[in-house]
């Protein structure tokens, strides 16, 4: 099961400033309760805990993305356009996966699958036993749909005002955090259904 999906910013590798990684959107499937904490569980405390966990994942994704770019000798994101109207090849986009041990930051061990496109990072947090190839293909599908339908990389586009569309895509292609085996025809049918419900 997928526990969370997030979209966050990526700093330029040459940037010396800290704290610039921002979570732009996150969706958590199921809540994690702190079993060994004697303090009363409040909705606000749980929300802050989830926010901290998601931000920790975003920072690790950003760090790994920077390391991958430096190791591969690819041009850094500060020399690339941060936004573009041109189609982006997701097969050439930096991507990867990493393991989070218990307590770092989630109670249970998790695996994170991530993908970066220009100035944005996308990640799925999932159970360690999940199929990583399926998770990666699902993430690429979600990113493609978000880029196509929300025009995420278009200058001046404020996709934060379109959270309902992001949720519509997640509800169809990642329902309740479940990874789906989808063939091309079924993906096309779901896309048509989404386009009819949310015209561009």
C-alpha positions as CSV (number, residue, x, y, z in Angstrom):
1,X,0.0,0.0,0.0
2,X,1.1,3.6,-0.7
3,X,1.1,5.7,2.5
4,X,1.7,9.1,0.9
5,X,2.1,11.0,-2.4
6,X,3.9,14.3,-2.4
7,X,5.0,17.1,-4.7
8,X,7.8,19.4,-3.6
9,X,10.3,21.9,-4.8
10,X,13.9,21.2,-5.6
11,X,16.6,23.7,-4.8
12,X,19.4,24.4,-7.2
13,X,22.4,22.2,-6.3
14,X,24.7,25.3,-6.1
15,X,22.3,27.0,-3.6
16,X,23.9,27.4,-0.2
17,X,20.6,28.5,1.4
18,X,18.9,26.0,3.6
19,X,15.2,25.3,4.2
20,X,14.1,26.1,0.7
21,X,12.6,22.6,0.1
22,X,8.8,23.2,0.3
23,X,6.1,20.6,0.1
24,X,3.6,21.9,-2.4
25,X,1.0,19.1,-2.1
26,X,0.7,15.9,-0.1
27,X,-1.9,13.2,0.2
28,X,-1.7,10.7,3.1
29,X,-3.5,7.4,2.8
30,X,-4.3,6.3,6.3
31,X,-3.0,7.8,9.5
32,X,-0.1,6.6,11.6
33,X,-0.7,6.7,15.3
34,X,2.1,7.0,17.9
35,X,1.5,4.0,20.1
36,X,4.2,4.6,22.7
37,X,3.4,8.3,23.2
38,X,1.4,8.8,26.5
39,X,0.2,12.2,25.5
40,X,-3.4,12.4,24.2
41,X,-3.7,12.1,20.5
42,X,-5.2,15.2,19.0
43,X,-6.0,15.9,15.4
44,X,-3.7,18.9,15.4
45,X,-0.8,16.9,16.8
46,X,-1.3,14.1,14.3
47,X,-1.5,16.7,11.4
48,X,1.8,18.3,12.6
49,X,3.5,14.9,12.8
50,X,2.4,14.0,9.3
51,X,3.6,17.3,8.0
52,X,7.0,16.8,9.6
53,X,7.2,13.2,8.2
54,X,6.4,14.4,4.7
55,X,8.9,17.3,4.8
56,X,11.6,14.8,6.0
57,X,10.9,12.6,2.9
58,X,11.0,15.7,0.6
59,X,14.3,16.7,2.0
60,X,15.8,13.3,1.5
61,X,14.5,13.1,-2.1
62,X,16.0,16.5,-2.8
63,X,19.3,15.4,-1.4
64,X,19.4,12.2,-3.4
65,X,18.4,14.1,-6.5
66,X,21.3,16.5,-6.1
67,X,23.7,13.7,-5.4
68,X,22.6,11.8,-8.5
69,X,22.9,14.9,-10.7
70,X,26.4,15.6,-9.4
71,X,27.5,12.0,-9.8
72,X,26.2,11.7,-13.3
73,X,27.7,15.0,-14.4
74,X,24.3,16.2,-15.6
75,X,23.8,20.0,-15.7
76,X,22.4,21.3,-12.5
77,X,18.9,22.5,-12.2
78,X,20.1,26.1,-11.7
79,X,21.3,26.1,-15.4
80,X,18.1,24.4,-16.6
81,X,14.8,26.2,-17.0
82,X,12.6,25.9,-13.9
83,X,9.5,26.0,-16.1
84,X,8.9,25.0,-19.7
85,X,6.1,24.7,-22.2
86,X,8.1,22.0,-24.0
87,X,7.2,18.4,-23.4
88,X,9.4,16.7,-20.8
89,X,10.8,13.2,-21.3
90,X,10.0,11.3,-18.1
91,X,12.2,8.4,-19.1
92,X,15.3,10.6,-18.9
93,X,14.2,12.3,-15.7
94,X,16.3,11.6,-12.5
95,X,14.6,9.0,-10.4
96,X,15.3,6.4,-7.7
97,X,14.2,4.7,-4.6
98,X,15.4,4.5,-1.0
99,X,14.6,2.7,2.2
100,X,13.5,4.4,5.5
101,X,14.1,2.5,8.6
102,X,11.6,2.2,11.5
103,X,11.4,5.5,13.3
104,X,13.0,7.5,10.5
105,X,10.6,9.3,10.2
106,X,7.7,6.7,10.2
107,X,7.1,4.1,12.9
108,X,7.3,1.2,10.3
109,X,10.0,0.8,7.7
110,X,9.0,2.4,4.4
111,X,10.3,2.6,0.8
112,X,10.3,5.8,-1.1
113,X,10.1,5.9,-4.9
114,X,10.9,9.4,-6.4
115,X,11.1,11.2,-9.7
116,X,12.3,14.8,-10.4
117,X,11.2,17.0,-13.3
118,X,13.0,20.3,-13.6
119,X,12.3,22.2,-10.4
120,X,9.7,19.7,-9.0
121,X,10.1,16.4,-7.1
122,X,7.4,13.7,-6.8
123,X,7.5,10.8,-4.4
124,X,5.5,7.8,-3.3
125,X,6.0,6.5,0.3
126,X,5.0,2.8,0.4
127,X,5.3,-0.5,2.3
128,X,8.6,-2.2,1.9
129,X,7.0,-5.3,0.4
130,X,5.4,-3.4,-2.5
131,X,6.4,-4.1,-6.1
132,X,9.0,-1.3,-6.9
133,X,8.6,-1.6,-10.7
134,X,4.8,-1.2,-10.3
135,X,5.3,1.8,-8.0
136,X,7.8,3.4,-10.4
137,X,5.5,3.0,-13.4
138,X,2.6,4.3,-11.3
139,X,4.6,7.4,-10.3
140,X,5.6,8.1,-13.9
141,X,1.9,7.8,-14.9
142,X,0.8,10.1,-12.2
143,X,3.5,12.7,-13.1
144,X,2.6,12.5,-16.8
145,X,-1.0,13.1,-16.0
146,X,-0.3,16.0,-13.6
147,X,2.0,17.6,-16.2
148,X,-0.6,17.2,-19.0
149,X,-3.7,18.1,-17.1
150,X,-2.5,20.7,-14.7
151,X,0.4,22.2,-16.8
152,X,2.6,22.1,-13.8
153,X,5.7,23.4,-15.6
154,X,3.9,26.3,-17.3
155,X,5.2,29.7,-16.0
156,X,2.7,31.5,-13.8
157,X,0.6,28.4,-13.3
158,X,-0.6,28.1,-9.7
159,X,-1.5,24.4,-9.5
160,X,-2.0,24.8,-5.7
161,X,-5.4,26.2,-6.6
162,X,-6.2,22.9,-8.4
163,X,-5.8,20.5,-5.5
164,X,-9.2,19.1,-6.4
165,X,-7.8,18.0,-9.8
166,X,-4.8,16.4,-8.2
167,X,-7.2,14.5,-5.9
168,X,-9.3,13.5,-8.9
169,X,-6.2,12.0,-10.6
170,X,-5.2,10.2,-7.4
171,X,-8.7,8.8,-6.8
172,X,-8.7,7.2,-10.3
173,X,-5.1,6.0,-10.6
174,X,-4.1,5.4,-7.0
175,X,-7.4,4.7,-5.2
176,X,-7.1,4.7,-1.4
177,X,-3.3,4.2,-1.9
178,X,-3.6,1.0,-3.8
179,X,-1.2,0.3,-6.6
180,X,-3.1,-0.9,-9.7
181,X,-1.9,-3.1,-12.6
182,X,-3.2,-1.0,-15.5
183,X,-3.1,-1.8,-19.2
184,X,-2.9,1.0,-21.8
185,X,-6.6,0.7,-22.8
186,X,-7.7,1.0,-19.2
187,X,-5.4,4.0,-18.6
188,X,-6.9,5.7,-21.7
189,X,-10.5,5.0,-20.4
190,X,-9.6,6.5,-17.0
191,X,-8.1,9.5,-18.7
192,X,-11.2,10.1,-20.8
193,X,-13.3,9.8,-17.6
194,X,-11.1,12.3,-15.8
195,X,-11.1,14.7,-18.8
196,X,-14.9,14.6,-19.0
197,X,-15.2,15.3,-15.2
198,X,-12.4,18.0,-15.3
199,X,-12.2,19.8,-18.6
200,X,-9.0,21.7,-19.2
